[in-house]
Structure formats: C-alpha cells, structure tokens
Amino acid sequence: PFVIVCNHQASLDLMGMVEVIPERCVPIAKRELLYLGTVGWACWLSGIIFIERRRRDAAIGVISRTASTMRRENVS
C-alpha cells in the first residue's frame, strides 16, 4: 500500500493525475472540488471520495470508513 499526494495547481492537473493513478486506487479529495462544474461532475463520476475539511470530525469519519473498506476490499 502507498499514498500519493497531489498538489494540483490547475483543473487540468486532475486529468493528468487520472493517467498516473494506479488501478484499484481510492482517490480522496477536498469537497470543494465537487463544486467546480464539469470537473466536479467528473470527479464524482470517477468515484472520488470527498472529505469536508472544515468539519474535522466528519472528515476523520469518512477517512476511517474508507480505510476499513480499503482493507476489506484489498485496494490501495
């Protein structure tokens, strides 16, 4: 298992990241990306898990549930 951290600088970077992210990888992104028009829709449709950074407890809960599912389904 590994973690890839991407500090994208433009919305086009998201498309590039999709090409380098390995199969069976679980992407997590800040919830604000969901509201970027077509980029948000593309993120949502691709299965990105969104976390709400302003609500720390909720973000930790989402990450914790995601980690449990990842372990159960053997994905990175």
Secondary structure in CASP SS format (residue, H / E / C, confidence):
PFRMAT SS
TARGET T0000
AUTHOR 0000-0000-0000
METHOD secondary structure of the structure
MODEL  1
P C 1.00
F C 1.00
V C 1.00
I C 1.00
V C 1.00
C C 1.00
N C 1.00
H C 1.00
Q C 1.00
A C 1.00
S H 1.00
L H 1.00
D H 1.00
L H 1.00
M H 1.00
G H 1.00
M H 1.00
V H 1.00
E H 1.00
V H 1.00
I C 1.00
P C 1.00
E C 1.00
R C 1.00
C C 1.00
V C 1.00
P C 1.00
I E 1.00
A E 1.00
K E 1.00
R H 1.00
E H 1.00
L H 1.00
L H 1.00
Y H 1.00
L C 1.00
G C 1.00
T H 1.00
V H 1.00
G H 1.00
W H 1.00
A H 1.00
C H 1.00
W H 1.00
L H 1.00
S C 1.00
G C 1.00
I C 1.00
I E 1.00
F E 1.00
I E 1.00
E C 1.00
R C 1.00
R C 1.00
R C 1.00
R H 1.00
D H 1.00
A H 1.00
A H 1.00
I H 1.00
G H 1.00
V H 1.00
I H 1.00
S H 1.00
R H 1.00
T H 1.00
A H 1.00
S H 1.00
T H 1.00
M H 1.00
R H 1.00
R H 1.00
E H 1.00
N C 1.00
V C 1.00
S C 1.00
END
